Amino acid sequence: MFIGHFAVAFASKKVAPRVSLGTLVIAAAFLDVVWPVLVLFGVERFRIVPGLTAINPFDFVYYPWSHSLLMTAVWFGPRPGGRRRPRPERAGPRGMRLLFGAPWFCCESR
């Protein structure tokens, strides 16, 4: 499951060489890092069903805030004030927003 996240992080290292690899990995897996926090607060739900799949027993019942395409676009889409002239040294931070949402297309769009 996380191989797609790591692939996006490693590939983006070529685009943003000044950003640390650890930051890129967290950025690529950010939605999966936020999900347990939202479960703890009761915003999203899952249940454990032994034998559901061969890999894990999680039955994801309700998780629209962390893994839906719409919320991914809202969380990491364009921000106000983004019409400034592009500068090469800002390519890393600007590209991080794209990196946050990229794994949705790798893993969630099946």
N, CA and C atoms as an extended XYZ file, in Angstrom:
330
Properties=species:S:1:pos:R:3:atomname:S:1:resname:S:1:resid:I:1 pbc="F F F"
N         0.818       -1.188        0.000 N   MET     1
C         0.000        0.000        0.000 CA  MET     1
C         0.870        1.263        0.000 C   MET     1
N         1.910        1.270        0.802 N   PHE     2
C         2.714        2.485        0.899 CA  PHE     2
C         3.767        2.591       -0.194 C   PHE     2
N         3.893        1.578       -1.035 N   ILE     3
C         4.909        1.622       -2.081 CA  ILE     3
C         4.644        2.782       -3.045 C   ILE     3
N         3.383        3.078       -3.307 N   GLY     4
C         3.046        4.219       -4.159 CA  GLY     4
C         3.431        5.540       -3.521 C   GLY     4
N         3.251        5.641       -2.203 N   HIS     5
C         3.644        6.854       -1.485 CA  HIS     5
C         5.154        7.055       -1.564 C   HIS     5
N         5.898        5.976       -1.314 N   PHE     6
C         7.351        6.084       -1.344 CA  PHE     6
C         7.860        6.380       -2.751 C   PHE     6
N         7.223        5.809       -3.755 N   ALA     7
C         7.631        6.058       -5.140 CA  ALA     7
C         7.468        7.532       -5.496 C   ALA     7
N         6.354        8.126       -5.082 N   VAL     8
C         6.129        9.550       -5.343 CA  VAL     8
C         7.164       10.393       -4.606 C   VAL     8
N         7.478       10.017       -3.370 N   ALA     9
C         8.472       10.771       -2.594 CA  ALA     9
C         9.857       10.688       -3.230 C   ALA     9
N        10.271        9.490       -3.624 N   PHE    10
C        11.586        9.336       -4.250 CA  PHE    10
C        11.650       10.057       -5.594 C   PHE    10
N        10.583        9.987       -6.370 N   ALA    11
C        10.576       10.661       -7.671 CA  ALA    11
C        10.618       12.175       -7.515 C   ALA    11
N         9.993       12.690       -6.476 N   SER    12
C         9.974       14.143       -6.293 CA  SER    12
C        11.304       14.678       -5.783 C   SER    12
N        12.166       13.826       -5.299 N   LYS    13
C        13.497       14.265       -4.861 CA  LYS    13
C        14.279       14.857       -6.025 C   LYS    13
N        14.030       14.372       -7.221 N   LYS    14
C        14.693       14.900       -8.407 CA  LYS    14
C        14.221       16.330       -8.699 C   LYS    14
N        12.945       16.604       -8.432 N   VAL    15
C        12.376       17.919       -8.708 CA  VAL    15
C        12.763       18.929       -7.627 C   VAL    15
N        12.808       18.470       -6.376 N   ALA    16
C        13.121       19.361       -5.252 CA  ALA    16
C        14.307       18.789       -4.475 C   ALA    16
N        15.519       18.900       -4.988 N   PRO    17
C        16.668       18.269       -4.336 CA  PRO    17
C        17.037       18.879       -2.988 C   PRO    17
N        16.618       20.117       -2.706 N   ARG    18
C        16.968       20.758       -1.440 CA  ARG    18
C        16.063       20.329       -0.293 C   ARG    18
N        14.931       19.710       -0.597 N   VAL    19
C        14.012       19.243        0.436 CA  VAL    19
C        14.480       17.867        0.890 C   VAL    19
N        14.470       17.635        2.220 N   SER    20
C        14.951       16.348        2.727 CA  SER    20
C        14.012       15.214        2.320 C   SER    20
N        14.570       14.031        2.190 N   LEU    21
C        13.783       12.870        1.793 CA  LEU    21
C        12.731       12.528        2.847 C   LEU    21
N        13.062       12.721        4.116 N   GLY    22
C        12.085       12.480        5.179 CA  GLY    22
C        10.867       13.377        5.052 C   GLY    22
N        11.085       14.628        4.730 N   THR    23
C         9.975       15.558        4.526 CA  THR    23
C         9.125       15.129        3.337 C   THR    23
N         9.764       14.684        2.284 N   LEU    24
C         9.022       14.238        1.101 CA  LEU    24
C         8.192       12.990        1.400 C   LEU    24
N         8.736       12.069        2.191 N   VAL    25
C         7.990       10.855        2.540 CA  VAL    25
C         6.780       11.202        3.402 C   VAL    25
N         6.961       12.073        4.395 N   ILE    26
C         5.825       12.492        5.231 CA  ILE    26
C         4.794       13.227        4.389 C   ILE    26
N         5.250       14.051        3.457 N   ALA    27
C         4.315       14.777        2.599 CA  ALA    27
C         3.504       13.813        1.739 C   ALA    27
N         4.162       12.801        1.215 N   ALA    28
C         3.460       11.847        0.359 CA  ALA    28
C         2.498       10.966        1.146 C   ALA    28
N         2.805       10.715        2.416 N   ALA    29
C         1.947        9.865        3.252 CA  ALA    29
C         1.088       10.684        4.209 C   ALA    29
N         0.984       11.985        3.995 N   PHE    30
C         0.308       12.866        4.944 CA  PHE    30
C        -1.140       12.460        5.215 C   PHE    30
N        -1.869       12.092        4.182 N   LEU    31
C        -3.274       11.714        4.392 CA  LEU    31
C        -3.383       10.479        5.276 C   LEU    31
N        -2.435        9.566        5.152 N   ASP    32
C        -2.441        8.377        5.990 CA  ASP    32
C        -1.926        8.660        7.396 C   ASP    32
N        -1.184        9.733        7.575 N   VAL    33
C        -0.737       10.132        8.904 CA  VAL    33
C        -1.870       10.854        9.641 C   VAL    33
N        -2.675       11.607        8.925 N   VAL    34
C        -3.790       12.348        9.526 CA  VAL    34
C        -4.962       11.432        9.867 C   VAL    34
N        -5.148       10.365        9.113 N   TRP    35
C        -6.303        9.489        9.282 CA  TRP    35
C        -6.469        8.947       10.704 C   TRP    35
N        -5.422        8.396       11.372 N   PRO    36
C        -5.626        7.899       12.735 CA  PRO    36
C        -6.043        8.987       13.721 C   PRO    36
N        -5.559       10.192       13.514 N   VAL    37
C        -5.955       11.301       14.392 CA  VAL    37
C        -7.444       11.587       14.237 C   VAL    37
N        -7.923       11.597       12.998 N   LEU    38
C        -9.343       11.823       12.765 CA  LEU    38
C       -10.192       10.679       13.320 C   LEU    38
N        -9.668        9.460       13.290 N   VAL    39
C       -10.381        8.323       13.886 CA  VAL    39
C       -10.458        8.498       15.404 C   VAL    39
N        -9.365        8.932       16.022 N   LEU    40
C        -9.359        9.139       17.475 CA  LEU    40
C       -10.379       10.182       17.912 C   LEU    40
N       -10.559       11.211       17.110 N   PHE    41
C       -11.527       12.258       17.440 CA  PHE    41
C       -12.948       11.911       17.013 C   PHE    41
N       -13.136       10.755       16.395 N   GLY    42
C       -14.475       10.313       16.008 CA  GLY    42
C       -14.992       10.919       14.717 C   GLY    42
N       -14.143       11.569       13.963 N   VAL    43
C       -14.557       12.183       12.711 CA  VAL    43
C       -14.709       11.125       11.628 C   VAL    43
N       -13.815       10.132       11.625 N   GLU    44
C       -13.874        9.046       10.658 CA  GLU    44
C       -13.968        7.720       11.409 C   GLU    44
N       -14.466        6.695       10.711 N   ARG    45
C       -14.714        5.420       11.388 CA  ARG    45
C       -14.194        4.242       10.566 C   ARG    45
N       -13.819        3.212       11.302 N   PHE    46
C       -13.499        1.924       10.705 CA  PHE    46
C       -13.837        0.860       11.743 C   PHE    46
N       -13.906       -0.375       11.302 N   ARG    47
C       -14.123       -1.473       12.240 CA  ARG    47
C       -13.164       -2.600       11.881 C   ARG    47
N       -12.905       -3.444       12.850 N   ILE    48
C       -12.002       -4.565       12.656 CA  ILE    48
C       -12.834       -5.818       12.422 C   ILE    48
N       -12.633       -6.420       11.265 N   VAL    49
C       -13.332       -7.645       10.887 CA  VAL    49
C       -12.267       -8.696       10.589 C   VAL    49
N       -12.020       -9.628       11.519 N   PRO    50
C       -10.987      -10.637       11.285 CA  PRO    50
C       -11.262      -11.434       10.003 C   PRO    50
N       -10.225      -11.576        9.186 N   GLY    51
C       -10.335      -12.337        7.953 CA  GLY    51
C       -10.951      -11.573        6.786 C   GLY    51
N       -11.152      -10.272        6.939 N   LEU    52
C       -11.749       -9.480        5.856 CA  LEU    52
C       -10.881       -9.540        4.599 C   LEU    52
N        -9.590       -9.291        4.768 N   THR    53
C        -8.633       -9.422        3.664 CA  THR    53
C        -7.421      -10.191        4.166 C   THR    53
N        -6.562      -10.576        3.266 N   ALA    54
C        -5.351      -11.301        3.652 CA  ALA    54
C        -4.323      -10.380        4.295 C   ALA    54
N        -4.397       -9.101        3.997 N   ILE    55
C        -3.400       -8.149        4.487 CA  ILE    55
C        -3.763       -7.563        5.845 C   ILE    55
N        -4.947       -6.978        5.962 N   ASN    56
C        -5.354       -6.368        7.233 CA  ASN    56
C        -6.856       -6.556        7.476 C   ASN    56
N        -7.284       -6.460        8.712 N   PRO    57
C        -8.695       -6.688        9.024 CA  PRO    57
C        -9.539       -5.417        9.074 C   PRO    57
N        -9.047       -4.306        8.550 N   PHE    58
C        -9.774       -3.039        8.653 CA  PHE    58
C       -10.873       -2.946        7.605 C   PHE    58
N       -12.058       -2.651        8.067 N   ASP    59
C       -13.185       -2.347        7.174 CA  ASP    59
C       -13.418       -0.848        7.285 C   ASP    59
N       -12.998       -0.100        6.278 N   PHE    60
C       -13.097        1.356        6.311 CA  PHE    60
C       -14.543        1.759        6.041 C   PHE    60
N       -15.220        2.187        7.090 N   VAL    61
C       -16.640        2.474        7.021 CA  VAL    61
C       -16.897        3.887        6.517 C   VAL    61
N       -16.169        4.864        7.061 N   TYR    62
C       -16.459        6.263        6.767 CA  TYR    62
C       -15.168        7.064        6.903 C   TYR    62
N       -14.614        7.518        5.801 N   TYR    63
C       -13.411        8.357        5.875 CA  TYR    63
C       -13.368        9.391        4.753 C   TYR    63
N       -14.355       10.281        4.703 N   PRO    64
C       -14.398       11.278        3.635 CA  PRO    64
C       -13.474       12.475        3.847 C   PRO    64
N       -13.029       12.723        5.063 N   TRP    65
C       -12.222       13.917        5.320 CA  TRP    65
C       -10.749       13.709        4.992 C   TRP    65
N       -10.258       12.512        5.115 N   SER    66
C        -8.831       12.311        4.862 CA  SER    66
C        -8.538       11.716        3.489 C   SER    66
N        -9.454       10.978        2.888 N   HIS    67
C        -9.119       10.251        1.673 CA  HIS    67
C       -10.040       10.503        0.477 C   HIS    67
N       -10.904       11.480        0.539 N   SER    68
C       -11.739       11.746       -0.636 CA  SER    68
C       -11.002       12.691       -1.585 C   SER    68
N       -11.299       12.576       -2.852 N   LEU    69
C       -10.653       13.434       -3.847 CA  LEU    69
C       -11.003       14.897       -3.607 C   LEU    69
N       -12.248       15.178       -3.266 N   LEU    70
C       -12.661       16.556       -3.031 CA  LEU    70
C       -11.883       17.191       -1.880 C   LEU    70
N       -11.797       16.493       -0.756 N   MET    71
C       -11.082       17.068        0.390 CA  MET    71
C        -9.576       17.136        0.146 C   MET    71
N        -9.042       16.204       -0.621 N   THR    72
C        -7.626       16.292       -0.966 CA  THR    72
C        -7.368       17.552       -1.782 C   THR    72
N        -8.263       17.852       -2.700 N   ALA    73
C        -8.121       19.072       -3.503 CA  ALA    73
C        -8.279       20.320       -2.647 C   ALA    73
N        -9.194       20.287       -1.677 N   VAL    74
C        -9.396       21.444       -0.801 CA  VAL    74
C        -8.185       21.647        0.105 C   VAL    74
N        -7.688       20.564        0.705 N   TRP    75
C        -6.562       20.679        1.632 CA  TRP    75
C        -5.282       21.136        0.955 C   TRP    75
N        -5.030       20.628       -0.250 N   PHE    76
C        -3.728       20.840       -0.858 CA  PHE    76
C        -3.777       21.542       -2.200 C   PHE    76
N        -4.903       22.123       -2.531 N   GLY    77
C        -5.049       22.823       -3.789 CA  GLY    77
C        -4.405       24.197       -3.761 C   GLY    77
N        -4.680       24.994       -4.773 N   PRO    78
C        -4.107       26.339       -4.845 CA  PRO    78
C        -4.539       27.200       -3.658 C   PRO    78
N        -3.673       28.063       -3.235 N   ARG    79
C        -3.943       28.961       -2.107 CA  ARG    79
C        -4.086       30.396       -2.606 C   ARG    79
N        -4.821       31.228       -1.871 N   PRO    80
C        -4.913       32.640       -2.246 CA  PRO    80
C        -3.526       33.281       -2.269 C   PRO    80
N        -3.338       34.207       -3.143 N   GLY    81
C        -2.051       34.883       -3.246 CA  GLY    81
C        -1.047       34.117       -4.090 C   GLY    81
N        -1.500       33.134       -4.819 N   GLY    82
C        -0.598       32.306       -5.605 CA  GLY    82
C        -0.237       32.893       -6.947 C   GLY    82
N        -0.549       34.153       -7.190 N   ARG    83
C        -0.278       34.752       -8.494 CA  ARG    83
C         1.054       35.492       -8.544 C   ARG    83
N         1.866       35.311       -7.532 N   ARG    84
C         3.179       35.957       -7.566 CA  ARG    84
C         4.054       35.350       -8.645 C   ARG    84
N         5.050       36.103       -9.036 N   ARG    85
C         5.962       35.609      -10.058 CA  ARG    85
C         6.712       34.385       -9.526 C   ARG    85
N         6.746       33.289      -10.282 N   PRO    86
C         7.434       32.082       -9.816 CA  PRO    86
C         8.928       32.310       -9.639 C   PRO    86
N         9.469       31.773       -8.563 N   ARG    87
C        10.907       31.848       -8.316 CA  ARG    87
C        11.430       30.425       -8.190 C   ARG    87
N        12.578       30.143       -8.775 N   PRO    88
C        13.116       28.775       -8.743 CA  PRO    88
C        13.346       28.248       -7.327 C   PRO    88
N        13.751       29.115       -6.388 N   GLU    89
C        14.028       28.638       -5.033 CA  GLU    89
C        12.757       28.272       -4.266 C   GLU    89
N        11.592       28.664       -4.775 N   ARG    90
C        10.322       28.325       -4.132 CA  ARG    90
C         9.670       27.090       -4.757 C   ARG    90
N        10.338       26.461       -5.695 N   ALA    91
C         9.757       25.300       -6.370 CA  ALA    91
C         9.516       24.147       -5.402 C   ALA    91
N        10.402       23.953       -4.422 N   GLY    92
C        10.231       22.870       -3.452 CA  GLY    92
C         8.963       23.018       -2.626 C   GLY    92
N         8.801       24.121       -1.879 N   PRO    93
C         7.593       24.290       -1.071 CA  PRO    93
C         6.306       24.324       -1.891 C   PRO    93
N         6.357       24.923       -3.059 N   ARG    94
C         5.159       24.981       -3.894 CA  ARG    94
C         4.778       23.594       -4.392 C   ARG    94
N         5.772       22.818       -4.764 N   GLY    95
C         5.519       21.472       -5.247 CA  GLY    95
C         5.085       20.504       -4.160 C   GLY    95
N         5.337       20.854       -2.897 N   MET    96
C         4.938       19.986       -1.796 CA  MET    96
C         3.427       19.812       -1.765 C   MET    96
N         2.674       20.856       -2.094 N   ARG    97
C         1.206       20.732       -2.106 CA  ARG    97
C         0.771       19.694       -3.125 C   ARG    97
N         1.436       19.661       -4.268 N   LEU    98
C         1.118       18.640       -5.267 CA  LEU    98
C         1.495       17.248       -4.766 C   LEU    98
N         2.592       17.175       -4.048 N   LEU    99
C         3.051       15.899       -3.523 CA  LEU    99
C         2.076       15.342       -2.493 C   LEU    99
N         1.473       16.205       -1.690 N   PHE   100
C         0.520       15.747       -0.675 CA  PHE   100
C        -0.622       14.962       -1.312 C   PHE   100
N        -1.138       15.460       -2.399 N   GLY   101
C        -2.302       14.829       -3.009 CA  GLY   101
C        -1.986       13.768       -4.046 C   GLY   101
N        -0.738       13.659       -4.475 N   ALA   102
C        -0.389       12.720       -5.537 CA  ALA   102
C        -0.702       11.265       -5.207 C   ALA   102
N        -0.482       10.785       -3.973 N   PRO   103
C        -0.793        9.372       -3.711 CA  PRO   103
C        -2.277        9.030       -3.856 C   PRO   103
N        -3.156       10.012       -3.817 N   TRP   104
C        -4.580        9.711       -4.011 CA  TRP   104
C        -4.758        9.057       -5.371 C   TRP   104
N        -4.085        9.559       -6.368 N   PHE   105
C        -4.206        9.006       -7.705 CA  PHE   105
C        -3.539        7.636       -7.822 C   PHE   105
N        -2.500        7.386       -7.007 N   CYS   106
C        -1.823        6.084       -7.022 CA  CYS   106
C        -2.626        5.015       -6.282 C   CYS   106
N        -3.210        5.373       -5.154 N   CYS   107
C        -3.753        4.362       -4.251 CA  CYS   107
C        -5.263        4.395       -4.089 C   CYS   107
N        -5.880        5.560       -4.105 N   GLU   108
C        -7.294        5.677       -3.774 CA  GLU   108
C        -8.217        5.634       -4.989 C   GLU   108
N        -7.677        5.776       -6.173 N   SER   109
C        -8.537        5.888       -7.348 CA  SER   109
C        -8.892        4.541       -7.984 C   SER   109
N        -8.616        3.465       -7.291 N   ARG   110
C        -8.923        2.149       -7.871 CA  ARG   110
C       -10.385        1.849       -7.868 C   ARG   110
